[in-house]
Amino acid sequence: MSIYKGQTLTLSIFGTSHGQSIGMTLSGIPSEANINLDVLQEFMARRAPGNSPLSTSRKEPDIPKFVSGLKSGSSRNSRNLTTDGSEIKAIIYNRDVKSSDYSKIANTPRPGHADYTAHVKYGGLEDSRGGGAFSGRMTAPLCIAGGICKQLLAERGIYIHASIHDIHGNAEDPLSEIKKAQVLRDSVGGTISCTISGLDAGYGGPLFEGLEGRIAEIVYAIPAVKGIEFGAGFESTRMYGSENNDEFYYDENDTVCTRTNNCGGILGGISDGMDIEFRVAIKPTPSIARSQRTIVYDSTEEAVIEVQGRHDPCIVPRAVPCVEAAAAVVIADLVLTEKAVSSAASKKSKGLTTASPTSASSFGLASDDLSHLRSSIDEIDLQLLNLIERRLQIAESVAAYKKENNLGIIDSNREASLLKRIQFLSIDDLADLNEEIFKAIIRASCKHQEKFLK
């Protein structure tokens, strides 16, 4: 499981490319938001494999099954749903899996892939079939979250659009480069342009709160991304300040605008009201059918491999909606956070008593709005359950390692170190409680491991 934590939104993505399923949980979306499943599915289809002769032949419908977070809307159309304020959880079942393609290269890392680094980090316990958790397949859950956020933003007049800028340096006829790569049994990369329009000035912040950094953080979750630039980007290094500076003016509505947009709509990490413009570099697909040199694990031998299976000669076209999805999650998080802050500021300006940071008012809720408070607690409880489940899944891998190396279940030094760390990290008043909670978790983990050591 990988987790993105914004200020208001939390996105968790789980599963592997060739596992039974992949999915996501998205918390922080307010209740009564309108979600149209047809619009979402159209967005998902742009990323789905097998829809073009220029993409992989693996066919996955990528239809998400929603487990929680959505309910029937007021409309008679069953495809129009609304959020209920709880965590939105969706699963996509992997239908067209051919893991046998990877059996012959299990001990030889593929150049350009995460096979080797994952092997080092996880000690060979990782699922590398189809790239496992590092696969571009994992962008499908990202697109579920992004597709939901895009609909929320559209209702507020904020739109996100991405497109192919070039492939292999060719902006005039980019698709021809993919065809050339197919003939050569090779692959190519390219650049994607993205524009965010309708976002007012004032979103973001200085330094670590900067809008560029926030966008880049989640864009880099797209496995093939190797670079990002905003506005004029690296081209600005060849400009004079007089050329790069965006001069201000008032338009016919007395709105502050800039005559150029070399800053990409962001100054000092804060949106300036112009379109936010950025470009993303996508590397060539690492899985190619040409001979490549590699090594053999647990030896000093080298080998030559040709990667078999079904792969995209270029993943740029299918990565376009992924870039939109990543941007949508970040902007939705900013907008929802700003709304909560504005609500709290409005209450303060009206002379309402401000409460302590842990009170309902700090979340933009009235102190007597019990249903909203309980809904927030329910969201946190779901997150805790998901994290505990993930912890037990990792414990299974730990058990497999212990079994292979004839190690016992109990590791007293490890447990003592963990509990000491919990005490150190805890707020003083909660230290004893947290220690008891983690003692219970350790007991559950040991009991779970016993099942796999028999």
C-alpha positions as CSV (number, residue, x, y, z in Angstrom):
1,M,0.0,0.0,0.0
2,S,1.2,3.5,-0.8
3,I,-0.3,6.6,0.8
4,Y,-0.6,10.2,-0.3
5,K,-1.5,12.5,2.6
6,G,-2.7,16.0,1.7
7,Q,-4.1,18.6,4.1
8,T,-7.6,17.3,3.7
9,L,-7.5,14.3,1.4
10,T,-5.8,11.0,2.0
11,L,-5.3,8.6,-0.9
12,S,-4.2,5.0,-0.4
13,I,-3.4,2.7,-3.4
14,F,-3.1,-1.0,-2.9
15,G,-2.6,-4.2,-4.9
16,T,-0.2,-5.4,-7.6
17,S,-0.2,-5.7,-11.4
18,H,-0.8,-9.5,-11.4
19,G,-2.5,-9.8,-8.0
20,Q,-6.2,-10.6,-7.7
21,S,-7.1,-6.9,-7.6
22,I,-5.9,-3.3,-7.3
23,G,-7.8,-0.5,-5.6
24,M,-7.8,2.8,-3.7
25,T,-9.3,4.4,-0.7
26,L,-10.0,8.2,-0.7
27,S,-10.9,10.0,2.5
28,G,-11.8,13.7,3.0
29,I,-14.3,14.1,0.3
30,P,-17.3,15.9,1.8
31,S,-20.8,14.4,1.8
32,E,-23.4,15.2,-0.9
33,A,-20.9,15.6,-3.7
34,N,-22.2,14.5,-7.1
35,I,-20.4,11.7,-8.9
36,N,-21.5,10.4,-12.3
37,L,-20.3,6.9,-13.0
38,D,-20.5,7.2,-16.8
39,V,-18.3,10.3,-16.7
40,L,-15.8,8.5,-14.4
41,Q,-15.8,5.4,-16.7
42,E,-15.1,7.5,-19.8
43,F,-12.1,8.9,-17.9
44,M,-10.9,5.5,-16.9
45,A,-11.2,4.2,-20.5
46,R,-8.7,6.7,-21.6
47,R,-6.1,5.0,-19.5
48,A,-7.3,1.4,-19.8
49,P,-5.1,-1.1,-21.8
50,G,-6.0,-2.8,-25.0
51,N,-8.0,0.0,-26.6
52,S,-5.5,0.8,-29.3
53,P,-3.2,-1.0,-31.7
54,L,-0.4,1.2,-30.4
55,S,-0.8,-0.1,-26.8
56,T,-0.4,-3.4,-25.0
57,S,-2.7,-6.2,-26.0
58,R,-3.6,-6.9,-22.4
59,K,-7.3,-6.1,-22.1
60,E,-8.7,-4.9,-18.8
61,P,-12.1,-3.2,-18.6
62,D,-11.0,-1.3,-15.5
63,I,-14.5,-0.9,-14.1
64,P,-14.2,0.0,-10.4
65,K,-16.4,-1.7,-7.9
66,F,-17.3,0.8,-5.1
67,V,-17.3,-0.8,-1.6
68,S,-18.1,2.3,0.4
69,G,-18.4,6.1,0.2
70,L,-21.1,6.4,-2.5
71,K,-24.9,6.3,-2.3
72,S,-27.8,6.7,-4.7
73,G,-28.4,10.3,-5.6
74,S,-31.7,12.3,-5.8
75,S,-31.9,11.6,-9.6
76,R,-33.6,8.6,-11.0
77,N,-30.5,7.8,-13.0
78,S,-28.7,5.0,-11.2
79,R,-25.4,6.2,-12.6
80,N,-25.7,9.5,-10.7
81,L,-24.4,8.9,-7.2
82,T,-23.5,11.2,-4.2
83,T,-20.8,10.8,-1.6
84,D,-21.9,10.0,1.9
85,G,-18.9,11.6,3.7
86,S,-17.2,8.3,4.6
87,E,-14.1,6.9,3.0
88,I,-14.5,6.1,-0.7
89,K,-13.1,2.6,-1.4
90,A,-13.0,1.0,-4.9
91,I,-11.6,-2.2,-6.2
92,I,-10.7,-3.2,-9.8
93,Y,-10.3,-6.9,-10.4
94,N,-7.4,-8.0,-12.7
95,R,-9.0,-10.0,-15.4
96,D,-6.3,-10.6,-18.1
97,V,-3.2,-11.8,-16.3
98,K,-0.5,-14.0,-17.8
99,S,2.1,-14.4,-15.1
100,S,3.8,-17.2,-16.9
101,D,5.5,-14.6,-19.1
102,Y,7.6,-13.7,-16.1
103,S,8.7,-17.1,-14.8
104,K,11.8,-17.3,-17.0
105,I,13.1,-14.0,-15.9
106,A,12.4,-14.2,-12.2
107,N,16.1,-14.3,-11.3
108,T,17.2,-11.8,-13.9
109,P,16.3,-8.1,-13.2
110,R,15.0,-6.3,-16.3
111,P,17.0,-3.2,-17.2
112,G,15.0,0.0,-16.6
113,H,12.6,-1.7,-14.2
114,A,12.3,-1.6,-10.4
115,D,13.1,-5.3,-10.3
116,Y,16.6,-4.9,-8.8
117,T,15.9,-2.1,-6.4
118,A,12.8,-3.8,-5.1
119,H,14.8,-7.1,-4.7
120,V,17.3,-5.3,-2.6
121,K,14.8,-3.5,-0.5
122,Y,12.4,-6.4,0.1
123,G,14.8,-9.3,0.1
124,G,13.3,-11.1,-2.8
125,L,9.8,-11.3,-1.2
126,E,8.4,-8.7,-3.6
127,D,5.9,-9.7,-6.3
128,S,7.7,-8.6,-9.5
129,R,5.2,-10.1,-12.0
130,G,4.2,-7.4,-14.4
131,G,6.2,-4.9,-12.3
132,G,4.1,-5.7,-9.1
133,A,3.4,-2.6,-7.1
134,F,5.7,-0.6,-9.3
135,S,3.7,-1.2,-12.5
136,G,2.0,1.4,-14.5
137,R,-1.1,-0.7,-13.8
138,M,-1.2,1.0,-10.4
139,T,-2.2,4.3,-12.1
140,A,-5.7,2.8,-12.6
141,P,-6.6,3.4,-8.9
142,L,-5.0,6.9,-9.2
143,C,-7.4,7.6,-12.0
144,I,-10.4,6.5,-9.9
145,A,-9.5,9.1,-7.3
146,G,-8.5,11.7,-9.9
147,G,-11.7,11.1,-11.9
148,I,-13.8,11.8,-8.7
149,C,-11.8,14.9,-7.9
150,K,-12.1,16.2,-11.5
151,Q,-15.9,16.1,-11.2
152,L,-15.8,18.0,-7.8
153,L,-13.5,20.6,-9.4
154,A,-15.7,21.0,-12.5
155,E,-18.6,21.9,-10.3
156,R,-16.5,24.8,-9.0
157,G,-15.4,25.9,-12.5
158,I,-11.9,24.4,-12.3
159,Y,-10.8,22.3,-15.2
160,I,-7.8,20.1,-15.9
161,H,-6.7,19.1,-19.4
162,A,-3.6,17.2,-20.5
163,S,-2.4,16.3,-23.9
164,I,0.6,14.8,-25.8
165,H,3.2,17.5,-26.4
166,D,5.6,15.3,-28.3
167,I,6.8,11.7,-28.6
168,H,10.5,11.0,-29.1
169,G,10.9,14.7,-29.7
170,N,8.3,14.7,-32.6
171,A,5.5,17.2,-31.9
172,E,4.2,17.3,-35.5
173,D,3.4,13.6,-35.9
174,P,4.0,12.0,-32.5
175,L,2.1,8.7,-33.2
176,S,4.4,7.9,-36.1
177,E,7.3,7.5,-33.6
178,I,5.3,4.8,-31.8
179,K,4.9,2.9,-35.0
180,K,8.6,3.1,-35.7
181,A,9.4,1.8,-32.2
182,Q,7.0,-1.2,-32.8
183,V,8.8,-2.1,-36.0
184,L,12.2,-1.9,-34.1
185,R,10.8,-4.0,-31.2
186,D,11.8,-1.0,-29.1
187,S,10.0,1.7,-27.2
188,V,9.9,5.5,-26.9
189,G,9.0,8.2,-24.4
190,G,7.7,11.7,-24.7
191,T,6.3,14.8,-23.0
192,I,2.8,15.6,-21.7
193,S,1.5,19.1,-21.3
194,C,-1.1,19.9,-18.6
195,T,-3.2,23.0,-18.0
196,I,-5.3,23.8,-14.9
197,S,-7.8,26.6,-15.6
198,G,-10.2,28.4,-13.3
199,L,-8.2,28.2,-10.1
200,D,-8.2,31.6,-8.3
201,A,-5.1,33.3,-7.1
202,G,-4.0,32.5,-3.5
203,Y,-3.7,28.7,-3.4
204,G,-0.4,27.2,-2.2
205,G,2.3,28.7,0.1
206,P,6.0,29.3,0.5
207,L,8.8,26.8,0.7
208,F,7.5,23.3,1.5
209,E,3.9,24.5,1.0
210,G,4.6,25.5,-2.6
211,L,2.1,24.5,-5.3
212,E,4.8,23.3,-7.7
213,G,6.2,20.9,-5.1
214,R,2.7,19.6,-4.2
215,I,1.9,18.9,-7.8
216,A,5.3,17.3,-8.5
217,E,5.0,15.0,-5.4
218,I,2.0,13.2,-6.7
219,V,2.9,13.4,-10.4
220,Y,6.0,11.5,-9.6
221,A,3.8,8.7,-8.3
222,I,3.2,7.9,-12.0
223,P,5.9,5.2,-12.5
224,A,7.3,6.4,-15.8
225,V,7.7,10.1,-14.9
226,K,11.3,11.4,-14.9
227,G,10.9,15.1,-14.9
228,I,8.5,18.1,-14.6
229,E,8.7,21.8,-15.4
230,F,6.4,24.7,-14.9
231,G,5.8,27.6,-17.3
232,A,8.9,28.3,-19.3
233,G,10.7,25.8,-17.1
234,F,14.3,25.1,-18.2
235,E,13.9,27.5,-21.2
236,S,13.9,30.3,-18.6
237,T,17.6,29.6,-18.0
238,R,18.2,31.0,-21.5
239,M,16.1,34.2,-20.9
240,Y,16.9,37.6,-19.5
241,G,14.8,38.7,-16.5
242,S,13.1,41.2,-18.7
243,E,12.0,38.4,-21.0
244,N,11.0,35.9,-18.2
245,N,9.1,38.3,-16.0
246,D,5.3,38.2,-16.5
247,E,4.1,41.8,-16.5
248,F,0.7,42.6,-14.8
249,Y,-2.3,44.3,-16.1
250,Y,-6.1,44.7,-15.4
251,D,-8.5,43.1,-17.8
252,E,-12.0,44.4,-18.7
253,N,-13.3,43.0,-15.5
254,D,-10.6,44.7,-13.4
255,T,-9.1,41.3,-12.7
256,V,-5.3,41.1,-12.3
257,C,-3.7,39.2,-15.2
258,T,-0.2,38.7,-16.7
259,R,0.7,39.4,-20.3
260,T,2.8,36.2,-20.5
261,N,2.8,33.1,-18.4
262,N,6.4,32.1,-18.1
263,C,5.9,31.4,-14.4
264,G,3.2,28.8,-15.3
265,G,0.6,30.4,-13.1
266,I,2.5,30.1,-9.9
267,L,4.6,32.8,-8.1
268,G,6.3,32.0,-4.8
269,G,4.6,28.7,-4.7
270,I,1.1,30.4,-4.8
271,S,-1.3,30.4,-7.7
272,D,-1.6,33.9,-9.4
273,G,-5.0,33.3,-11.1
274,M,-3.6,32.5,-14.6
275,D,-3.7,29.0,-16.0
276,I,-1.3,26.7,-14.2
277,E,0.8,25.1,-17.0
278,F,3.4,22.3,-16.6
279,R,5.0,19.6,-18.7
280,V,5.9,16.1,-17.6
281,A,8.7,13.9,-19.1
282,I,7.8,10.2,-19.6
283,K,10.6,7.7,-20.1
284,P,10.4,4.9,-22.8
285,T,8.7,1.7,-21.7
286,P,11.5,-0.4,-20.1
287,S,10.0,-3.7,-21.3
288,I,11.2,-4.3,-24.8
289,A,11.7,-7.4,-26.9
290,R,15.3,-6.6,-27.8
291,S,18.3,-8.4,-26.2
292,Q,19.6,-6.7,-23.1
293,R,22.4,-7.5,-20.7
294,T,21.7,-8.1,-17.0
295,I,22.8,-10.2,-14.0
296,V,21.6,-13.3,-12.3
297,Y,20.6,-12.9,-8.6
298,D,22.6,-14.7,-5.9
299,S,25.6,-15.3,-8.3
300,T,28.3,-13.4,-10.1
301,E,26.9,-14.4,-13.5
302,E,25.7,-12.2,-16.2
303,A,22.9,-13.0,-18.7
304,V,21.1,-11.7,-21.8
305,I,17.3,-11.4,-21.7
306,E,14.5,-10.5,-24.1
307,V,11.4,-9.5,-22.2
308,Q,8.4,-11.4,-23.4
309,G,4.8,-10.6,-22.7
310,R,2.4,-7.8,-23.6
311,H,3.8,-4.3,-23.3
312,D,3.2,-0.7,-24.6
313,P,5.7,0.5,-27.2
314,C,5.0,3.9,-25.7
315,I,3.0,4.7,-22.5
316,V,2.7,8.4,-23.2
317,P,-0.9,8.3,-24.6
318,R,-2.2,6.3,-21.7
319,A,-0.3,8.4,-19.2
320,V,-2.2,11.6,-20.2
321,P,-5.2,10.9,-18.0
322,C,-2.9,9.9,-15.2
323,V,-1.3,13.3,-15.2
324,E,-4.8,14.9,-15.1
325,A,-5.7,12.6,-12.2
326,A,-2.6,13.5,-10.2
327,A,-3.2,17.2,-10.7
328,A,-6.9,16.8,-9.8
329,V,-6.1,15.2,-6.4
330,V,-3.7,18.0,-5.4
331,I,-6.0,20.8,-6.5
332,A,-9.1,19.2,-4.9
333,D,-7.1,18.9,-1.7
334,L,-6.1,22.6,-1.8
335,V,-9.7,23.7,-2.6
336,L,-11.3,21.7,0.1
337,T,-8.7,22.8,2.6
338,E,-9.1,26.5,1.7
339,K,-12.9,26.0,2.1
340,A,-12.5,24.7,5.6
341,V,-10.0,27.5,6.5
342,S,-12.3,30.1,5.0
343,S,-15.3,28.7,7.0
344,A,-13.3,28.9,10.2
345,A,-12.1,32.5,9.4
346,S,-15.7,33.5,8.7
347,K,-16.9,32.3,12.1
348,K,-14.1,34.1,13.8
349,S,-14.8,37.4,12.0
350,K,-18.4,37.2,13.1
351,G,-17.3,37.1,16.8
352,L,-17.8,33.4,17.4
353,T,-15.7,31.9,20.1
354,T,-12.7,30.0,18.7
355,A,-12.1,26.6,20.1
356,S,-9.0,24.5,20.9
357,P,-7.2,22.8,17.9
358,T,-8.9,19.5,18.8
359,S,-12.4,20.9,18.9
360,A,-15.1,20.6,16.2
361,S,-14.6,24.2,15.2
362,S,-11.1,23.5,14.0
363,F,-12.5,21.3,11.3
364,G,-15.1,23.9,10.2
365,L,-17.9,22.0,12.0
366,A,-20.3,23.3,14.6
367,S,-19.7,21.8,18.0
368,D,-23.2,20.4,18.1
369,D,-23.0,18.8,14.7
370,L,-22.7,15.3,16.1
371,S,-23.3,13.4,12.9
372,H,-20.4,15.2,11.1
373,L,-18.1,14.5,14.0
374,R,-19.0,10.9,14.1
375,S,-18.6,10.7,10.3
376,S,-15.0,12.1,10.7
377,I,-14.3,9.5,13.4
378,D,-15.7,6.7,11.1
379,E,-13.3,7.8,8.4
380,I,-10.3,7.7,10.8
381,D,-11.4,4.2,12.0
382,L,-11.5,2.9,8.4
383,Q,-8.0,4.2,7.8
384,L,-6.8,2.5,11.0
385,L,-8.4,-0.8,9.8
386,N,-6.8,-0.5,6.4
387,L,-3.4,0.1,8.0
388,I,-3.7,-2.8,10.4
389,E,-4.7,-5.0,7.5
390,R,-1.7,-3.9,5.5
391,R,0.6,-4.5,8.6
392,L,-0.7,-8.1,8.8
393,Q,0.0,-8.6,5.1
394,I,3.6,-7.5,5.6
395,A,3.7,-9.8,8.6
396,E,3.0,-12.7,6.2
397,S,6.2,-11.9,4.3
398,V,8.1,-11.6,7.6
399,A,6.8,-15.1,8.5
400,A,8.0,-16.5,5.1
401,Y,11.4,-15.1,5.7
402,K,11.6,-16.5,9.3
403,K,10.5,-19.9,8.0
404,E,13.1,-20.0,5.3
405,N,15.8,-19.0,7.8
406,N,14.6,-21.1,10.7
407,L,13.9,-18.1,12.9
408,G,11.4,-18.0,15.8
409,I,8.3,-15.9,15.9
410,I,9.2,-13.9,18.9
411,D,12.0,-11.3,18.6
412,S,12.2,-9.7,22.1
413,N,14.8,-7.2,21.0
414,R,12.7,-6.0,18.1
415,E,9.6,-5.7,20.3
416,A,11.4,-3.8,23.0
417,S,12.8,-1.4,20.4
418,L,9.4,-0.9,18.8
419,L,7.7,-0.1,22.2
420,K,10.5,2.2,23.2
421,R,10.1,4.1,19.9
422,I,6.3,4.3,20.4
423,Q,6.9,5.8,23.9
424,F,9.3,8.3,22.4
425,L,7.0,9.4,19.6
426,S,3.8,9.6,21.7
427,I,2.4,12.7,23.3
428,D,3.0,12.3,27.1
429,D,-0.6,11.8,28.0
430,L,-1.0,9.1,25.4
431,A,2.3,7.2,25.8
432,D,0.8,4.4,28.1
433,L,-2.3,4.0,25.9
434,N,-0.3,3.8,22.7
435,E,2.0,1.2,24.3
436,E,-0.9,-1.0,25.2
437,I,-2.4,-0.6,21.7
438,F,0.9,-1.7,20.1
439,K,1.4,-4.6,22.5
440,A,-2.0,-5.8,21.2
441,I,-0.9,-5.3,17.6
442,I,2.3,-7.2,18.2
443,R,0.4,-10.1,19.8
444,A,-2.0,-10.2,16.8
445,S,1.0,-10.1,14.4
446,C,2.7,-13.0,16.1
447,K,-0.5,-15.0,16.1
448,H,-1.0,-14.2,12.4
449,Q,2.6,-15.3,11.6
450,E,2.0,-18.7,13.3
451,K,-0.4,-19.6,10.6
452,F,2.3,-19.4,8.0
453,L,5.0,-21.1,10.0
454,K,3.2,-24.4,10.4
